[in-house]
Amino acid sequence: MGKFVINKRTNGEFQFNLKANNGQTILSSEGYSTKSNCENGIESVKRNSQDDTKFERKTSTNGKQYFNLKATNGQIIGTSEMYESIVARDNGIASVKSNAPDATIEDTTN
């Protein structure tokens, strides 16, 4: 089972990372002004990660593959790392789908 790790950026914003069992970050959030908004973002990932249409598959300007997970309103709630291939990116999406729904939450800001 994966876990969401909440941390605080140097600018004071809250962010979460979804980590797989092996500790690798598979999805990172934007910065949130409050911890409660960050926690709402985690709940949104849990809900939306089960809908394949919410994953936006992208290619960066340097040719690497990545994806965004979008909420129902179209807002990006998480972005993946850069992958070398489409297969690796699609494996990342599968990892989010399997890890996010039951992931625990670790709050490192306390």
Secondary structure, DSSP 8 states (H G I E B T S, - for coil): --EEEEEE-TTS-EEEEEE-TTS-EEEE---BSSHHHHHHHHHHHHHHTT-GGGEEEEE-TTS-EEEEEE-TTS-EEEE---BSSHHHHHHHHHHHHHHSTT-EEEE---
